[in-house]
Amino acid sequence: MQRLTGADATFLYTQTPNAHMEIGACIVVDAEALPTGEALLRHTLDWLQPRLHLAPMMRRRLVRVPFQLDHPVWVEDPGFDVEYHVRHVALPAPGTFEQLGDLVGRLMSRRLDHSRPLWELYVIEGLDGGRGATFMKTHHAAVDGVAGFNLLASMVDLAAAAPPPDPPDVQWEPEPIPTDVRLVADATANLARQPLRGLKAARRLARQVADARTKHGSAKVVLGELGAPETRFNGTIGPHRRVRYFDLPLADVKAAKKRSGAKLNDLVLTVVGGGLRRYLERHDELPDAPLIAFVPISGRVPDAGGTDGNQTSMMYVALATDEDDPATRLARIAEASAAAKAVHADLGPSALVDLSALTGPALAAASLRLVDTFRLLERTRLGGNVVVSNIPGPDFPLYTAGARISGLFPMGPIGEGTGLNVTLLSYLDSLGFSVVADRDLVPDLDDLVDDLRAAWKELDSCL
């Protein structure tokens, strides 16, 4: 039994009936050598089962503490059934990338069953060009973006005919579900230590913010660009999603990076800013103030151990959508991004507010429910106008279930008050974009993707 950290549990407390706080990844493969139909499903199960020990969270289920006296716990699921989690589906002809996005959008709209381990895997047939796909989703309480990629890495091989991994040193054993009496007893012991933990967390956070303000000069610089303008992306989200994928030639992006002297992440943010400017301008909805991106930052320390859970901080970056010239927009974004990173380096990853460390789990959960009830995130736009996450990926080929992977597309969640997420990952010679949006807030997602492509071409041509 393992208790969730406050950061992990926060993703449970902030989920709502419409914001499921689930992340996913779509793997596109060359499928000519794979079986089809029921045989493909059995092939995938046979390949996956010897690898389950590489990702412990795949056999752990969530158990909540009565009255939310403490964070939930992970338990090795006594009812684990891998066949429940692995499903098979086929795209109708002609099997376009848009149809794949439509299917994944529907799958992302369905909430995971919290009485089972929090993941599902779909084997998808029928993608055009002799391709197939695998889509996997899990809950953000189990993994962040980097841990999600590590989970994905445990499910891939370096060769098509790679042998199964070595078996674990210790055989997996299920655990009995703890009784309410035990859960309450453990929580009561933890509650006795909560005042001291809360005091230490408050003192640490106040000291970090004060030191950073002394160095950087103003509260606005330290806290970031919180005044995101009102846009359609910040309305009330529903339960349904739209998903689209596209990629850019990585060599072209790196060449533009070299010509401009900018960082790759600044180029990405400039493309997103330019695309959103085009989209909103066409709808006659472009605000005077620049849109704000909420940018997650990994707080993981190399070689520190631990691949599950959330170790993520964040920063806000103004996207200069009030600027028409893409080169000037890039310069402004680079400056804003550098300032935000400098503050983040001084504050440190622990300054990402873990509300439960200050208040205790029950009050944290109640507070976040009030935030949802009064639509405070929608009204204040504290999540920015768009979430943009850039994850570095491998530059060598990978294989899954014997098939060569031709594309990797991770997906982040949308949440209350922020109905648009753009997640990127580089793989081989491509920079892949995954765009996830609320179905009603962005009914013309294909047009937005066209705008993002056009913004890249415009930026590339002027550098």
Beta strands, then each sheet from edge to edge (+ up, - down):
strand 1: 2-3
strand 2: 22-30
strand 3: 60-63
strand 4: 73-76
strand 5: 86-90
strand 6: 119-127
strand 7: 131-139
strand 8: 241-249
strand 9: 292-298
strand 10: 312-318
strand 11: 386-391
strand 12: 399-400
strand 13: 403-411
strand 14: 420-427
strand 15: 430-438
sheet 1: 1+ 4- 3+
sheet 2: 5+ 6+ 7- 2+ 13- 12+
sheet 3: 8+ 15- 14+ 11+ 9+ 10-
end
